[in-house]
Amino acid sequence: METQQKEPASATKKELDLAKRMGYVQGVCESVVIIDKEFEMGKKVMNQMKVTKEMAKKYANPKTFEAMEDGIFSQKNEQKLEHKHTRGR
């Protein structure tokens, strides 16, 4: 008797794209958390890698995003960035 093995359900293209995006954003966010003391460098990494705060909140691990809120996205750092942009104009 031949036994047929069921193939595992293949992921759809949409699911694969979502998984790739989540992995990419998570990697960028983890890098930024590691260099947290270097605020300007963290912002530059986020900008260069085209990852926004909204993307980080949506796709990054909640613990990673929480660390970012305490660091790069903290009110103190956000004000520092705003001040720099208004002063440079």
Summary of the structure (lengths in Angstrom):
residues: 89
radius of gyration: 18.9
end to end distance: 78.6
largest distance: 79.0
contacts: 199
relative contact order: 0.13
helix: 69%
strand: 0%
